[in-house]
Amino acid sequence: MIKRGGGYDAGVRITAAELATLSRPSVPQLEPAAGECLAVFVPGKLVNALNAPAWMWQKRKRYADLWHDRVGAALWLRGGLRYHALPAGPKRVSFLALTHNTMDDDGLSAALKVVRDGLVICGVITGDAPKDGNVFTYAQRIERHRRGVEIRVALL
């Protein structure tokens, strides 16, 4: 229920049950399997930007920034920013893309590049260059009602 009257600083009153509903993440979180440091689901629609020739650099940047924010938000919801305490060293990062239709192998890695970069920005992995020693695996599954990416991180 909204408190009537006042100006821009008029408060909003909600019940404890409404607050619990709002603060509960709507996306069920994954549990790490044995030997995994982190498992997280990032909801969203993946697009292969290489197959979108009409995209100018501004749209590509907006799309990348959107996925970087999604990865950061999913990591925050998962552990409250505790992911920076992951052990140092090379890691195996597995991506499972839940898509509407299947993508070919190079399209899948191109679509997941922004998610991979989001992990670097958030500090989960030190980098995605070959010199960093991280191993990336990609898989996909058609799931039309729950689209996004499952990310699993384990030490090598």
C-alpha positions as CSV (number, residue, x, y, z in Angstrom):
1,M,0.0,0.0,0.0
2,I,1.3,3.4,-0.9
3,K,1.3,6.3,1.6
4,R,-0.7,9.1,0.1
5,G,0.4,12.7,0.2
6,G,3.7,14.4,0.4
7,G,6.2,15.0,-2.4
8,Y,9.1,13.1,-3.8
9,D,10.1,11.8,-0.3
10,A,6.7,10.3,0.5
11,G,7.5,6.8,1.7
12,V,6.1,3.5,0.5
13,R,4.8,1.1,3.2
14,I,4.8,-2.6,2.5
15,T,4.1,-5.5,4.8
16,A,6.7,-8.0,6.0
17,A,5.3,-10.6,3.6
18,E,5.7,-8.3,0.6
19,L,9.2,-7.5,1.7
20,A,10.1,-11.1,1.9
21,T,8.7,-11.7,-1.6
22,L,10.6,-8.8,-3.1
23,S,13.9,-9.7,-1.5
24,R,13.7,-13.4,-2.5
25,P,15.5,-14.0,-5.8
26,S,13.0,-15.2,-8.5
27,V,15.7,-17.4,-10.1
28,P,16.5,-20.6,-8.3
29,Q,20.3,-20.8,-7.6
30,L,22.5,-23.8,-8.4
31,E,24.4,-25.7,-5.8
32,P,28.1,-26.4,-6.6
33,A,28.9,-30.0,-7.2
34,A,31.8,-31.8,-5.5
35,G,35.1,-30.1,-6.5
36,E,33.4,-26.9,-7.7
37,C,34.1,-23.5,-6.2
38,L,31.1,-21.7,-7.7
39,A,27.9,-22.5,-9.6
40,V,25.5,-19.7,-10.7
41,F,22.7,-19.3,-13.2
42,V,22.5,-16.0,-15.1
43,P,19.1,-15.4,-16.8
44,G,18.9,-13.8,-20.1
45,K,18.6,-14.2,-23.9
46,L,21.9,-15.0,-25.6
47,V,22.5,-13.5,-29.1
48,N,25.5,-14.2,-31.4
49,A,26.7,-10.7,-32.1
50,L,28.7,-11.9,-35.0
51,N,25.5,-12.8,-36.8
52,A,24.0,-9.4,-36.2
53,P,25.5,-7.3,-39.0
54,A,23.1,-4.4,-38.5
55,W,24.5,-3.8,-35.0
56,M,26.7,-0.7,-34.7
57,W,29.3,-0.5,-32.0
58,Q,26.9,1.3,-29.6
59,K,24.4,-1.6,-29.6
60,R,27.2,-4.2,-29.2
61,K,28.5,-2.2,-26.2
62,R,25.0,-1.9,-24.7
63,Y,24.5,-5.7,-25.1
64,A,27.9,-6.4,-23.5
65,D,27.3,-4.0,-20.6
66,L,23.9,-5.6,-20.0
67,W,25.5,-9.1,-19.7
68,H,28.3,-7.8,-17.5
69,D,25.7,-6.4,-15.2
70,R,23.7,-9.6,-15.2
71,V,26.7,-11.7,-14.3
72,G,27.6,-9.3,-11.5
73,A,24.1,-9.3,-10.2
74,A,23.8,-13.1,-10.3
75,L,27.2,-13.4,-8.5
76,W,26.0,-10.9,-5.9
77,L,22.7,-12.8,-5.3
78,R,24.6,-16.0,-5.1
79,G,27.1,-15.1,-2.5
80,G,26.9,-11.5,-1.5
81,L,30.2,-10.6,-3.2
82,R,32.0,-13.6,-1.6
83,Y,33.2,-14.8,-5.0
84,H,36.3,-12.7,-4.8
85,A,37.6,-15.2,-2.1
86,L,37.9,-18.0,-4.7
87,P,41.3,-19.7,-4.6
88,A,43.9,-18.2,-6.9
89,G,45.2,-20.2,-9.8
90,P,43.9,-21.5,-13.1
91,K,40.3,-22.6,-13.2
92,R,38.0,-24.7,-15.3
93,V,34.9,-22.7,-16.3
94,S,32.0,-24.6,-17.8
95,F,29.2,-22.7,-19.6
96,L,25.8,-24.3,-20.2
97,A,23.7,-22.1,-22.5
98,L,20.0,-22.6,-22.2
99,T,18.8,-21.4,-25.6
100,H,15.6,-21.3,-27.7
101,N,17.4,-23.0,-30.7
102,T,20.8,-24.7,-31.0
103,M,23.8,-22.6,-32.1
104,D,26.8,-23.9,-34.0
105,D,30.1,-24.2,-32.0
106,D,31.7,-20.9,-33.1
107,G,28.4,-19.1,-32.6
108,L,28.0,-20.5,-29.1
109,S,31.5,-19.3,-28.0
110,A,30.9,-15.9,-29.6
111,A,27.5,-15.6,-27.8
112,L,29.1,-16.5,-24.5
113,K,32.1,-14.1,-24.9
114,V,30.3,-11.3,-23.0
115,V,29.5,-13.7,-20.1
116,R,33.2,-14.8,-20.0
117,D,34.3,-11.1,-20.0
118,G,31.8,-10.5,-17.1
119,L,33.6,-13.1,-15.0
120,V,36.9,-11.3,-15.6
121,I,35.4,-7.9,-14.8
122,C,33.9,-9.3,-11.5
123,G,37.2,-11.0,-10.6
124,V,36.1,-14.6,-10.6
125,I,39.0,-15.4,-13.0
126,T,42.1,-13.4,-13.6
127,G,41.8,-13.3,-17.4
128,D,40.6,-15.2,-20.4
129,A,43.8,-15.1,-22.4
130,P,45.7,-18.4,-22.9
131,K,48.6,-17.2,-20.7
132,D,46.2,-17.2,-17.7
133,G,45.8,-21.0,-17.9
134,N,42.0,-21.1,-17.5
135,V,40.1,-23.8,-19.4
136,F,36.7,-23.0,-20.9
137,T,34.1,-25.5,-21.9
138,Y,30.9,-24.8,-23.7
139,A,27.7,-26.8,-23.9
140,Q,24.1,-26.0,-24.8
141,R,20.6,-27.3,-24.1
142,I,17.3,-26.2,-25.6
143,E,15.2,-24.9,-22.8
144,R,12.7,-22.4,-24.1
145,H,11.1,-21.4,-20.8
146,R,14.3,-20.8,-18.8
147,R,16.8,-19.1,-21.0
148,G,20.2,-18.1,-19.7
149,V,23.6,-19.5,-18.8
150,E,24.7,-21.9,-16.1
151,I,28.3,-21.1,-15.0
152,R,30.3,-23.6,-13.0
153,V,33.9,-22.8,-11.8
154,A,36.3,-25.4,-10.5
155,L,40.1,-25.4,-9.8
156,L,42.3,-27.3,-12.3
